[in-house]
């Protein structure tokens, strides 16, 4: 069975009451939870693993810089950031550096749960962007005037892996056309992010034309439902 893993959250704090509220609320959603006490350790954690949501205690030294560096990073730049604060005078600045939500301390379990519920669409959308579903779909790749047929071996909202006959050039920008189930045709532009010697390449999707983004999101959502039931899709 292939499906997105449980949501994973990080709390940056040494406040016991805050830790209790966040950990209890997160567990109610069947999510994973990691506690780190400092901004420095949080950066190490965020560099090592993919995280869906980050709770930042604004009383932790370096909290502002942590939010800012997370937004400027690569693997977790789209993570949902919940800032936990006492002084609401800093609200505008906290939002400006990249926080999505503000939670007033003392934070309660119900308050955390409510904010996770509100942000769930954002959290799931980001999971779809990076979780790769295994597929076997034909795709046409066009680099300027040269086109070739290839096979997509896995697909997410943010990219795909393809097997090609002619090697692709790292960094090349391509037009990609493929069909999902039920005749849904996707036309996109992407950039080659990696290649290997076995004829495989990774393409990061940059633009989906027309209703491509909504159609791909709908397909990914349906795949998740099939996978959760243990059903094997045709493609």
KETI-686970 format. One record per residue (C-alpha): x, y, z; residue in three letters. Coordinates in steps of 0.02 Angstrom, whole numbers, plus 50000, padded with zeros to 5 digits. Layout:
N
XYZALA/...
end
This chain:
235
500005000050000UNK/500685017049950UNK/499965032450031UNK/500585048650107UNK/501315045950279UNK/500545053250436UNK/500735071950455UNK/502305076750552UNK/502485091950664UNK/503945099850755UNK/503765110450912UNK/505195122350952UNK/505025126051138UNK/505575121851315UNK/503875126851386UNK/503115111351467UNK/501305117651461UNK/501475121951276UNK/502245104951240UNK/500805096051327UNK/499475105851231UNK/500305103351060UNK/500765084951083UNK/499015080051142UNK/498165089351000UNK/499355082650867UNK/499095064650925UNK/497215066450904UNK/497545068750718UNK/498615053050711UNK/500115064050672UNK/501935062350724UNK/502725074650844UNK/504525080150873UNK/505055091951013UNK/506655102250999UNK/507115115351130UNK/508125127751028UNK/508135136550860UNK/509835129050819UNK/509225111250847UNK/507645115150750UNK/508675120450598UNK/509625104050605UNK/507995094350616UNK/507195103950472UNK/508745101350365UNK/508695082550393UNK/506855078450369UNK/505265083750281UNK/504045091950403UNK/502225096750374UNK/501985109350514UNK/503095118950636UNK/502525126250802UNK/503745139950855UNK/503745146851032UNK/504165165151002UNK/505015165851173UNK/506385154351109UNK/507955164451065UNK/508135165650875UNK/506295161750841UNK/506105175550711UNK/507675169950620UNK/507085151850622UNK/505435156150538UNK/506335166750409UNK/507665153650370UNK/506335140050356UNK/505415150250225UNK/507045153150130UNK/507535134750136UNK/507145121050013UNK/506355105450088UNK/505215114150214UNK/504915131250138UNK/503075126850114UNK/502805119850289UNK/501375127350388UNK/502105138050528UNK/501135141150690UNK/501885155050797UNK/501485154250984UNK/501645171351064UNK/501265181751218UNK/501545199151148UNK/500275202551010UNK/501205218550966UNK/502405207450868UNK/501005199450765UNK/501295209550607UNK/503165206250610UNK/502925187650642UNK/501735186050495UNK/502915196250387UNK/504365184150412UNK/503285169350361UNK/502125162650498UNK/500435156350437UNK/499495156450603UNK/499655164950773UNK/499195156150936UNK/499065166751093UNK/499915159351247UNK/499425150751356UNK/498995138751215UNK/497645125551243UNK/497445108251168UNK/495775113451090UNK/496565129151017UNK/497955119150936UNK/496705106550869UNK/495645120350794UNK/497145127950704UNK/497695110950636UNK/495915108250571UNK/495905125450489UNK/497595122250408UNK/497285104350355UNK/496975108850172UNK/498665117650168UNK/499525103050254UNK/498785089950136UNK/499105100449981UNK/500945101150027UNK/501005082350055UNK/500275079749881UNK/501625091149811UNK/503045079849867UNK/502305062249893UNK/502645051949738UNK/501325039349683UNK/502015024849579UNK/501245024749404UNK/501605018349230UNK/500995032049112UNK/501575037448938UNK/502175055348925UNK/502755066348782UNK/504275076948824UNK/504725091348710UNK/506355101048722UNK/506195115548599UNK/505765106548435UNK/506365089148485UNK/505035077748560UNK/505175060248630UNK/504015047448710UNK/504425041948887UNK/503595033449036UNK/503145041549202UNK/503625029749345UNK/503015040649489UNK/502025056649502UNK/501625069949632UNK/500905087449633UNK/502655094549618UNK/503545083049497UNK/503815066049420UNK/505135053049382UNK/505255047349201UNK/506155033849104UNK/506775040048935UNK/507605032648781UNK/508625048248744UNK/509525055648895UNK/508865072048962UNK/510005086449005UNK/510055092049186UNK/509235109149202UNK/508325108049035UNK/506585115649026UNK/505315104048944UNK/503505103848890UNK/502655088348960UNK/500995080948903UNK/500175065648980UNK/498465058249016UNK/497795053149185UNK/496355041149208UNK/494685044949124UNK/495505054648982UNK/496085069449085UNK/497485077348982UNK/498835087049076UNK/499965099548987UNK/501385106449092UNK/503095114349088UNK/504465107449198UNK/506325107549230UNK/507475092449240UNK/508055091749421UNK/509135075949411UNK/509685062449290UNK/510575045749310UNK/511505033549199UNK/510045021349193UNK/508935032449085UNK/507955039649230UNK/507655058149264UNK/506685068849387UNK/505635083249321UNK/505035097149435UNK/503365103849375UNK/503395122849362UNK/501785127049269UNK/500195117149237UNK/499155124449096UNK/497275127149098UNK/496435117249237UNK/497935105749253UNK/498285110149435UNK/496495106549492UNK/496415090649387UNK/498065084049456UNK/497535088249635UNK/495895078849608UNK/496825063849537UNK/498045063749684UNK/496605064549808UNK/495745049849723UNK/497365039949724UNK/497545042849911UNK/495795036049940UNK/496155020649834UNK/497815017649920UNK/497045019450093UNK/495805005750047UNK/497174994549979UNK/496474995749802UNK/497694994449658UNK/497325007549523UNK/497475003549338UNK/498795016749300UNK/
end
